Amino acid sequence: MRRFVLCVTLAGVACGGGGEQQGGAGGAEAGAAPAAAPLGTGSITGAMSFSGTAPENPTIDMAEEAECREKHADIPRDPQVVVTDGMLADVFVYVKSGLPEGAAFTAPSTPAVLDQDGCLYRPRVLGVMVGQDLEIRNSDPLQHNVKAVPANQRGFNISQPRAGMTTTRSFSAPEVMVPLECNVHGWMNAYVGVLEHPYFATSGEDGSFSITGLPDGTYELEAWHEKFGTQTVSVTVSGGGAATAEFAFSSQ
């Protein structure tokens, strides 16, 4: 049985945190919400660390998908756990509670993008707002289908038989997380976090994330990983400044 280790540190500073943008109101990275009117100037930044030996990802037999196999320099693997220099990628982190009552947000006009490239979904983990367009692309010269399997709303199942095809869908209700799968290639999986607000992010290859545009307040922050489950912490943003939240996962 795996054991999870979690820590959080809080730090108030005079201005918002810097570094590579990984999400939040105004974020433009994969898995982050595009620009939406922020409620404040505060931010929560941090990272997802991993200690111990990461589990080995399963290999993928692409012998019958030569066009996809050619896109991989090494033996293809199902990227369930991505650890680089002790940092964990593809962790979806979001404000679960604590936003001002009555706060309402309009879904951005910029779509989030999910690509099918090398017979893998890219990105594997992303977030959208309720009603925001999700643009699904096929970059492979073979057939894919995309099946959304939500628990709390209607799903969809679309086919994209040719490279260059795009399809747009959206979700009508919040849900963390919505699984996506491909019935043609059973190893293809992705996960979409659907929220009514833009305060979410996905950790990058360096494990970092950033959620910006927050008003002062105390928030319940939840981090989700497909193999390691969820962890929550309480984070306080004050003075329009920055707080930090460090999540630490372990293989033990």
Residue pairs with C-beta under 8 A, 6 or more apart in sequence:
2 228
2 250
2 251
2 252
3 250
3 252
4 228
4 229
4 231
4 249
4 250
5 51
5 248
5 249
5 250
6 231
6 233
6 247
6 248
6 249
7 246
7 247
7 248
8 233
8 234
8 235
8 244
8 245
8 246
8 247
9 244
9 245
9 246
10 235
10 236
10 243
10 244
10 245
11 242
11 243
11 244
12 238
12 239
12 241
12 242
12 243
13 241
13 242
14 239
14 241
15 241
15 242
16 41
16 42
16 43
16 212
16 241
16 242
17 43
17 45
17 210
17 242
17 244
19 45
19 208
19 210
20 29
20 204
20 206
20 208
20 210
21 27
21 28
21 29
21 32
21 210
21 212
22 29
22 31
22 32
22 201
22 202
22 203
22 204
22 208
22 209
22 210
23 29
23 31
23 32
23 33
23 93
23 127
23 200
23 201
23 202
23 209
23 210
23 211
24 32
24 33
24 43
24 44
24 198
24 199
24 200
24 201
24 210
24 211
24 212
24 213
24 214
25 33
25 35
25 36
25 37
25 38
25 39
25 198
25 199
25 211
25 212
25 213
25 214
26 35
26 36
26 38
26 198
26 212
26 213
27 33
27 34
27 198
27 201
27 210
27 211
27 212
28 34
28 35
29 201
29 202
29 204
30 113
30 122
30 123
30 126
30 202
31 92
31 112
31 123
31 125
31 126
31 127
31 201
31 202
32 127
32 200
32 201
32 202
33 108
33 112
33 127
33 128
33 129
33 132
33 195
33 198
33 199
33 200
34 108
34 110
34 112
34 132
34 198
35 108
35 110
36 105
36 106
36 107
36 108
36 129
36 197
36 198
36 213
37 105
37 106
38 212
38 213
38 214
39 99
39 100
39 103
39 213
39 214
39 215
40 213
40 214
40 215
40 216
40 237
40 240
41 213
41 214
41 240
41 241
42 212
42 213
42 214
42 215
42 216
42 237
42 238
42 239
42 240
42 241
42 242
42 243
43 210
43 211
43 212
43 213
43 214
43 237
43 241
43 242
43 243
44 210
44 211
44 214
44 219
44 221
44 235
44 237
44 242
44 243
44 244
44 245
45 208
45 209
45 210
45 211
45 242
45 243
45 244
45 245
46 208
46 209
46 244
46 245
46 246
46 247
47 87
47 203
47 206
47 207
47 208
47 209
47 246
47 247
48 87
48 88
48 89
48 91
48 93
48 203
48 207
48 209
48 223
48 225
48 247
48 248
48 249
49 86
49 87
49 88
49 207
49 246
49 247
49 248
49 249
50 83
50 86
50 87
50 88
50 207
50 248
50 249
50 250
50 251
51 86
51 248
51 249
51 250
51 251
51 252
52 250
52 251
52 252
53 251
54 81
54 83
54 251
55 80
55 81
55 227
55 251
57 77
57 78
57 79
57 80
57 81
58 77
58 78
58 80
58 187
59 75
59 76
59 77
59 78
60 75
60 76
60 77
60 78
60 119
60 187
62 68
62 69
62 72
62 76
62 119
63 69
65 119
65 140
65 142
65 185
67 140
67 141
67 142
68 76
68 118
68 119
68 140
68 142
69 76
71 117
71 118
72 118
76 118
76 119
76 120
78 187
78 189
79 90
79 120
79 124
80 226
80 227
81 88
81 227
82 88
82 89
82 90
82 205
83 89
84 205
84 206
84 207
85 206
86 207
87 203
87 205
87 206
87 207
87 208
88 203
88 207
88 225
88 249
89 203
89 204
89 205
89 206
89 207
90 123
90 124
90 125
90 202
90 203
90 225
90 226
91 125
91 202
91 203
91 207
91 209
91 223
91 224
91 225
91 247
92 125
92 127
92 176
92 177
92 191
92 193
92 200
92 201
92 202
92 223
92 224
92 225
93 200
93 201
93 202
93 203
93 209
93 211
93 221
93 222
93 223
93 224
93 245
93 247
94 127
94 176
94 193
94 195
94 199
94 200
94 201
94 211
94 221
94 222
95 197
95 199
95 200
95 211
95 214
95 219
95 220
95 221
96 219
96 220
96 221
96 222
96 232
97 219
97 220
98 217
98 218
98 219
98 220
99 197
99 199
99 215
99 217
99 219
100 215
100 217
103 197
105 129
105 196
105 197
105 198
107 129
107 130
107 131
107 132
107 170
108 129
108 132
108 198
111 132
111 133
111 134
111 135
111 168
112 126
112 127
112 128
112 132
112 133
112 134
112 135
113 134
113 135
113 137
114 121
114 122
114 123
114 126
114 134
114 135
114 136
114 137
114 146
114 180
114 190
114 192
115 121
115 122
115 136
115 137
115 138
115 139
116 122
116 136
116 137
116 138
116 139
116 140
116 144
116 146
116 160
116 182
116 188
117 139
117 140
118 140
119 140
119 144
119 185
119 187
119 188
120 188
121 180
121 182
121 188
121 189
121 190
123 190
123 202
124 189
124 190
124 191
125 177
125 190
125 191
125 192
125 193
125 202
125 226
126 190
126 191
126 192
126 193
126 202
127 192
127 193
127 194
127 195
127 200
127 201
127 202
128 134
128 170
128 171
128 192
128 193
128 194
128 195
129 194
129 195
129 196
129 197
129 198
130 170
130 171
130 172
130 173
130 174
130 194
130 195
130 196
131 170
131 171
131 172
132 170
133 168
133 169
133 170
134 168
134 169
134 170
134 171
134 192
135 166
135 167
135 168
136 146
136 158
136 160
136 166
136 167
136 168
136 169
137 165
137 166
138 144
138 160
138 162
138 163
138 164
138 165
138 166
139 163
139 164
140 163
141 162
141 163
142 161
142 163
143 159
143 160
143 161
143 162
143 184
144 159
144 160
144 182
144 184
144 185
144 188
145 157
145 158
145 159
145 160
145 182
145 183
145 184
146 156
146 157
146 158
146 160
146 167
146 180
146 182
147 155
147 156
147 157
147 180
147 181
147 182
147 183
148 155
148 156
148 157
148 169
148 178
148 179
148 180
148 192
149 155
149 178
149 179
149 180
149 181
150 171
150 175
150 178
150 179
151 175
152 173
152 175
153 171
153 172
153 173
153 175
154 172
155 178
156 169
157 183
158 167
158 169
160 167
171 178
171 192
171 194
173 194
174 194
174 195
174 196
175 193
175 194
176 193
176 194
176 195
176 222
176 224
177 191
177 192
177 193
177 224
177 226
178 191
178 192
178 193
178 194
179 189
179 190
179 191
180 189
180 190
180 191
180 192
181 188
181 189
181 190
182 188
189 226
191 226
193 200
193 224
198 213
199 211
199 213
199 214
200 211
201 209
201 210
201 211
202 209
203 209
214 237
215 237
216 237
216 238
216 239
216 240
217 236
217 237
218 234
218 235
218 236
218 237
219 234
219 235
219 236
219 237
220 232
220 233
220 234
221 232
221 233
221 234
221 235
221 245
222 230
222 231
222 232
223 230
223 231
223 232
223 247
224 230
225 249
228 249
231 247
233 245
233 247
235 243
235 245
236 243
237 243
